[in-house]
Amino acid sequence: MNQFTPKSAFQAATLLQFGVRPHRDRSFSAELRQFAAQFQMHHAIIHRLAPLEVRLIDTTYCSTLRNLEQSAWTLGDLMNQHTMDALLAGHSAVTWFQNMPNNHTKDDPLDRLNIQFGVSIPFHNALGNHVALTLCDSAFSSLDLEQLTQLAMPLIDEVLKTERASNFAATALTTRETDCLQWAAAGKTSLETGIILGLSPHTVNQYLSEATLKLKAVNRTHAVTKAVRLGLINLSAV
């Protein structure tokens, strides 16, 4: 089921239209380019809602911008703080106008795009994901924002599913580590978790310590939070 809205026949048709299929190693760039073309926009990015000083490549899930890895652009080069605040506040869509700054080197691979107009649509879900689809171009384009949002939902959903699958493979939590995190998320102590799982409190603490290390968290609470956001544990199951 689509995480953001109940799956409908309309959304199912959209999945087929844009070729959205679950696949851990696939690239979404071509699908994103096709999506942007439906709205006569040249550039599209699916990115996290992060501080504006973060490099664009470091906050991007997928993009149609070529050579983004070699670019010095930051998220703030695309949008200002007012736009970001509106997205974080949950506005359905935010249009913005901004001339690209001239503070990059002449050989920055993205400078030639001259992006001046964009529209960003935020998506927030129960796993704590705060992401946006941003379409941008060098000239203003009149868009049906409601249609754009509806069509974007399945694509955003599949991108995040693939990201979570990749994160899950990278962390490689064992079943016991995941179980212990799951019960910690439910507010259970190590003693209570041990009774539930048939383990000693010491063993539960070992599993939680290993999970905290793998998730690069600073403590158990942080590990639970990161596990939820990565989709490794499900709060609705506890």
DRENDO-1510 file (C-alpha; in Angstrom, 1 decimal, always signed):
<recs>
REC; n; res; u; v; w
REC; 1; MET; +0.0; +0.0; +0.0 .
REC; 2; ASN; +1.2; +3.5; -0.7 .
REC; 3; GLN; +2.5; +5.0; +2.5 .
REC; 4; PHE; +1.2; +8.5; +1.9 .
REC; 5; THR; -2.4; +7.8; +0.7 .
REC; 6; PRO; -4.6; +4.7; +0.3 .
REC; 7; LYS; -3.8; +3.1; -3.0 .
REC; 8; SER; -6.4; +3.7; -5.6 .
REC; 9; ALA; -7.1; +2.6; -9.1 .
REC; 10; PHE; -5.8; +6.0; -10.3 .
REC; 11; GLN; -2.5; +5.5; -8.5 .
REC; 12; ALA; -2.2; +1.9; -9.7 .
REC; 13; ALA; -2.5; +3.2; -13.3 .
REC; 14; THR; +0.1; +5.9; -12.6 .
REC; 15; LEU; +2.5; +3.2; -11.4 .
REC; 16; LEU; +2.1; +1.4; -14.7 .
REC; 17; GLN; +2.3; +4.7; -16.7 .
REC; 18; PHE; +5.6; +5.7; -15.2 .
REC; 19; GLY; +7.1; +2.2; -15.0 .
REC; 20; VAL; +7.5; +2.3; -11.3 .
REC; 21; ARG; +8.6; -1.1; -10.1 .
REC; 22; PRO; +10.2; -2.1; -6.8 .
REC; 23; HIS; +13.9; -2.9; -7.4 .
REC; 24; ARG; +16.7; -2.4; -4.9 .
REC; 25; ASP; +19.5; -1.5; -7.3 .
REC; 26; ARG; +17.5; +0.4; -9.9 .
REC; 27; SER; +18.1; +4.0; -10.8 .
REC; 28; PHE; +15.1; +6.3; -10.8 .
REC; 29; SER; +16.7; +9.1; -12.9 .
REC; 30; ALA; +15.1; +8.1; -16.2 .
REC; 31; GLU; +11.7; +7.8; -14.5 .
REC; 32; LEU; +12.1; +11.1; -12.8 .
REC; 33; ARG; +13.1; +12.7; -16.1 .
REC; 34; GLN; +10.0; +11.3; -17.8 .
REC; 35; PHE; +7.9; +12.5; -14.9 .
REC; 36; ALA; +9.2; +16.1; -15.2 .
REC; 37; ALA; +8.6; +16.1; -18.9 .
REC; 38; GLN; +4.9; +15.4; -18.3 .
REC; 39; PHE; +4.8; +19.0; -16.8 .
REC; 40; GLN; +7.2; +20.6; -19.3 .
REC; 41; MET; +9.9; +20.9; -16.7 .
REC; 42; HIS; +13.6; +20.1; -17.5 .
REC; 43; HIS; +14.9; +19.3; -14.1 .
REC; 44; ALA; +13.7; +17.3; -11.1 .
REC; 45; ILE; +15.1; +16.3; -7.8 .
REC; 46; ILE; +13.8; +14.1; -4.9 .
REC; 47; HIS; +15.6; +15.2; -1.8 .
REC; 48; ARG; +15.5; +15.4; +1.9 .
REC; 49; LEU; +14.3; +18.5; +3.7 .
REC; 50; ALA; +17.7; +19.4; +5.2 .
REC; 51; PRO; +19.5; +22.6; +6.4 .
REC; 52; LEU; +20.1; +24.9; +3.4 .
REC; 53; GLU; +23.9; +24.7; +3.8 .
REC; 54; VAL; +23.9; +20.9; +3.1 .
REC; 55; ARG; +25.4; +20.1; -0.3 .
REC; 56; LEU; +22.7; +19.1; -2.7 .
REC; 57; ILE; +24.3; +15.8; -3.5 .
REC; 58; ASP; +24.3; +14.9; +0.2 .
REC; 59; THR; +20.6; +15.4; +0.5 .
REC; 60; THR; +19.4; +14.0; -2.8 .
REC; 61; TYR; +17.7; +10.6; -3.3 .
REC; 62; CYS; +17.6; +10.8; -7.1 .
REC; 63; SER; +17.9; +13.6; -9.6 .
REC; 64; THR; +17.9; +14.4; -13.3 .
REC; 65; LEU; +20.8; +16.9; -12.8 .
REC; 66; ARG; +23.9; +15.5; -14.5 .
REC; 67; ASN; +27.3; +15.6; -12.8 .
REC; 68; LEU; +25.6; +16.6; -9.5 .
REC; 69; GLU; +28.4; +14.7; -7.7 .
REC; 70; GLN; +31.0; +17.2; -8.9 .
REC; 71; SER; +28.9; +20.3; -8.1 .
REC; 72; ALA; +29.4; +22.7; -5.2 .
REC; 73; TRP; +25.7; +23.6; -5.1 .
REC; 74; THR; +23.9; +23.4; -1.8 .
REC; 75; LEU; +20.2; +23.1; -1.1 .
REC; 76; GLY; +20.2; +26.8; -0.3 .
REC; 77; ASP; +21.2; +27.5; -3.9 .
REC; 78; LEU; +17.8; +26.1; -5.0 .
REC; 79; MET; +15.5; +27.6; -2.4 .
REC; 80; ASN; +15.6; +30.1; +0.4 .
REC; 81; GLN; +14.7; +29.7; +4.1 .
REC; 82; HIS; +11.1; +30.9; +3.6 .
REC; 83; THR; +10.5; +28.1; +1.1 .
REC; 84; MET; +12.1; +25.5; +3.3 .
REC; 85; ASP; +10.1; +26.6; +6.4 .
REC; 86; ALA; +6.9; +26.4; +4.3 .
REC; 87; LEU; +7.8; +22.8; +3.2 .
REC; 88; LEU; +8.6; +21.7; +6.8 .
REC; 89; ALA; +5.3; +23.2; +7.9 .
REC; 90; GLY; +3.5; +20.8; +5.6 .
REC; 91; HIS; +2.2; +23.2; +2.9 .
REC; 92; SER; +0.8; +21.1; +0.0 .
REC; 93; ALA; +3.1; +22.8; -2.6 .
REC; 94; VAL; +5.4; +25.8; -2.7 .
REC; 95; THR; +6.4; +27.7; -5.8 .
REC; 96; TRP; +9.5; +29.8; -5.7 .
REC; 97; PHE; +11.6; +32.2; -7.8 .
REC; 98; GLN; +15.3; +32.5; -7.3 .
REC; 99; ASN; +18.3; +33.5; -9.4 .
REC; 100; MET; +21.2; +31.2; -8.9 .
REC; 101; PRO; +24.1; +32.9; -7.0 .
REC; 102; ASN; +27.3; +33.6; -8.8 .
REC; 103; ASN; +29.5; +32.4; -5.9 .
REC; 104; HIS; +30.6; +29.1; -7.6 .
REC; 105; THR; +33.6; +28.5; -9.8 .
REC; 106; LYS; +33.1; +29.0; -13.5 .
REC; 107; ASP; +33.5; +25.3; -14.1 .
REC; 108; ASP; +30.8; +24.2; -11.7 .
REC; 109; PRO; +28.9; +21.6; -13.9 .
REC; 110; LEU; +25.4; +23.0; -12.9 .
REC; 111; ASP; +26.0; +26.7; -13.4 .
REC; 112; ARG; +24.8; +26.6; -17.0 .
REC; 113; LEU; +21.3; +25.6; -16.0 .
REC; 114; ASN; +20.3; +29.1; -14.8 .
REC; 115; ILE; +17.5; +27.8; -12.6 .
REC; 116; GLN; +15.1; +30.6; -11.7 .
REC; 117; PHE; +11.7; +29.0; -11.1 .
REC; 118; GLY; +10.7; +25.9; -9.2 .
REC; 119; VAL; +7.9; +24.1; -7.4 .
REC; 120; SER; +8.5; +21.9; -4.4 .
REC; 121; ILE; +6.1; +19.4; -2.9 .
REC; 122; PRO; +6.7; +18.0; +0.6 .
REC; 123; PHE; +5.9; +14.4; +1.6 .
REC; 124; HIS; +5.8; +13.4; +5.3 .
REC; 125; ASN; +5.0; +9.9; +6.5 .
REC; 126; ALA; +4.8; +8.0; +9.8 .
REC; 127; LEU; +8.4; +6.7; +9.5 .
REC; 128; GLY; +9.7; +10.3; +10.0 .
REC; 129; ASN; +10.7; +10.8; +6.3 .
REC; 130; HIS; +10.7; +14.5; +5.3 .
REC; 131; VAL; +11.3; +14.6; +1.6 .
REC; 132; ALA; +10.3; +16.8; -1.3 .
REC; 133; LEU; +9.9; +16.5; -5.0 .
REC; 134; THR; +11.3; +19.7; -6.6 .
REC; 135; LEU; +10.8; +20.5; -10.3 .
REC; 136; CYS; +12.7; +23.5; -11.6 .
REC; 137; ASP; +13.6; +25.3; -14.8 .
REC; 138; SER; +14.9; +28.6; -16.2 .
REC; 139; ALA; +11.4; +30.0; -16.9 .
REC; 140; PHE; +8.0; +30.1; -15.2 .
REC; 141; SER; +5.6; +27.3; -16.0 .
REC; 142; SER; +2.0; +27.1; -15.1 .
REC; 143; LEU; +1.4; +23.7; -13.3 .
REC; 144; ASP; -1.6; +21.8; -12.0 .
REC; 145; LEU; -0.3; +21.4; -8.5 .
REC; 146; GLU; -3.0; +19.0; -7.4 .
REC; 147; GLN; -2.4; +16.7; -10.3 .
REC; 148; LEU; +1.3; +17.0; -9.8 .
REC; 149; THR; +1.1; +15.9; -6.2 .
REC; 150; GLN; -1.2; +13.0; -6.9 .
REC; 151; LEU; +1.1; +11.7; -9.7 .
REC; 152; ALA; +4.2; +12.1; -7.6 .
REC; 153; MET; +3.0; +10.0; -4.7 .
REC; 154; PRO; +3.7; +6.5; -6.1 .
REC; 155; LEU; +7.1; +7.5; -7.4 .
REC; 156; ILE; +8.1; +9.1; -4.1 .
REC; 157; ASP; +6.9; +5.9; -2.3 .
REC; 158; GLU; +9.0; +3.6; -4.5 .
REC; 159; VAL; +12.1; +5.8; -4.1 .
REC; 160; LEU; +11.8; +5.6; -0.3 .
REC; 161; LYS; +11.1; +1.8; -0.4 .
REC; 162; THR; +14.3; +1.3; -2.4 .
REC; 163; GLU; +16.2; +3.6; +0.0 .
REC; 164; ARG; +15.0; +1.7; +3.0 .
REC; 165; ALA; +15.9; -1.6; +1.4 .
REC; 166; SER; +19.4; -0.3; +0.8 .
REC; 167; ASN; +19.7; +1.0; +4.3 .
REC; 168; PHE; +18.5; -2.3; +5.7 .
REC; 169; ALA; +21.2; -4.2; +3.7 .
REC; 170; ALA; +23.9; -1.7; +4.8 .
REC; 171; THR; +23.1; -2.0; +8.5 .
REC; 172; ALA; +22.6; -5.8; +8.4 .
REC; 173; LEU; +20.9; -6.0; +11.8 .
REC; 174; THR; +20.3; -9.5; +13.0 .
REC; 175; THR; +16.8; -10.8; +13.8 .
REC; 176; ARG; +17.5; -10.6; +17.5 .
REC; 177; GLU; +18.9; -7.1; +17.3 .
REC; 178; THR; +15.8; -6.0; +15.4 .
REC; 179; ASP; +13.5; -7.7; +17.9 .
REC; 180; CYS; +15.2; -6.0; +20.8 .
REC; 181; LEU; +15.0; -2.6; +19.1 .
REC; 182; GLN; +11.3; -3.2; +18.4 .
REC; 183; TRP; +10.5; -3.9; +22.0 .
REC; 184; ALA; +12.7; -1.0; +23.2 .
REC; 185; ALA; +10.6; +1.2; +20.9 .
REC; 186; ALA; +7.5; -0.1; +22.7 .
REC; 187; GLY; +9.0; +1.1; +26.0 .
REC; 188; LYS; +10.1; -2.3; +27.4 .
REC; 189; THR; +13.1; -2.5; +29.7 .
REC; 190; SER; +15.9; -5.0; +29.0 .
REC; 191; LEU; +14.4; -7.3; +31.7 .
REC; 192; GLU; +10.9; -7.2; +30.1 .
REC; 193; THR; +12.3; -7.7; +26.6 .
REC; 194; GLY; +14.3; -10.7; +27.9 .
REC; 195; ILE; +11.2; -12.3; +29.3 .
REC; 196; ILE; +9.3; -11.7; +26.1 .
REC; 197; LEU; +12.2; -13.1; +23.9 .
REC; 198; GLY; +13.4; -15.8; +26.3 .
REC; 199; LEU; +16.8; -14.0; +26.8 .
REC; 200; SER; +18.7; -12.7; +29.8 .
REC; 201; PRO; +18.8; -8.9; +30.3 .
REC; 202; HIS; +22.5; -9.0; +29.7 .
REC; 203; THR; +22.0; -10.6; +26.3 .
REC; 204; VAL; +19.4; -8.1; +25.4 .
REC; 205; ASN; +21.8; -5.3; +26.3 .
REC; 206; GLN; +24.4; -6.9; +24.1 .
REC; 207; TYR; +22.0; -7.0; +21.2 .
REC; 208; LEU; +21.0; -3.4; +21.7 .
REC; 209; SER; +24.6; -2.3; +22.0 .
REC; 210; GLU; +25.5; -4.0; +18.7 .
REC; 211; ALA; +22.5; -2.5; +17.0 .
REC; 212; THR; +23.4; +1.0; +18.3 .
REC; 213; LEU; +26.9; +0.5; +16.9 .
REC; 214; LYS; +25.7; -0.7; +13.5 .
REC; 215; LEU; +23.3; +2.3; +13.3 .
REC; 216; LYS; +26.0; +4.7; +14.2 .
REC; 217; ALA; +23.8; +6.0; +17.0 .
REC; 218; VAL; +25.0; +7.7; +20.2 .
REC; 219; ASN; +22.7; +5.7; +22.6 .
REC; 220; ARG; +19.8; +3.3; +22.7 .
REC; 221; THR; +17.2; +6.0; +22.2 .
REC; 222; HIS; +19.0; +7.4; +19.2 .
REC; 223; ALA; +19.3; +3.9; +17.8 .
REC; 224; VAL; +15.5; +3.3; +18.1 .
REC; 225; THR; +14.8; +6.7; +16.4 .
REC; 226; LYS; +17.1; +5.9; +13.5 .
REC; 227; ALA; +15.7; +2.4; +13.1 .
REC; 228; VAL; +12.2; +3.8; +12.9 .
REC; 229; ARG; +13.2; +6.4; +10.3 .
REC; 230; LEU; +15.1; +3.8; +8.2 .
REC; 231; GLY; +12.0; +1.6; +8.3 .
REC; 232; LEU; +13.9; -1.2; +10.1 .
REC; 233; ILE; +11.2; -1.4; +12.8 .
REC; 234; ASN; +7.5; -0.5; +12.7 .
REC; 235; LEU; +5.9; +1.4; +15.5 .
REC; 236; SER; +2.5; +0.2; +14.5 .
REC; 237; ALA; +3.5; -3.4; +15.3 .
REC; 238; VAL; +4.1; -2.6; +19.0 .
</recs>
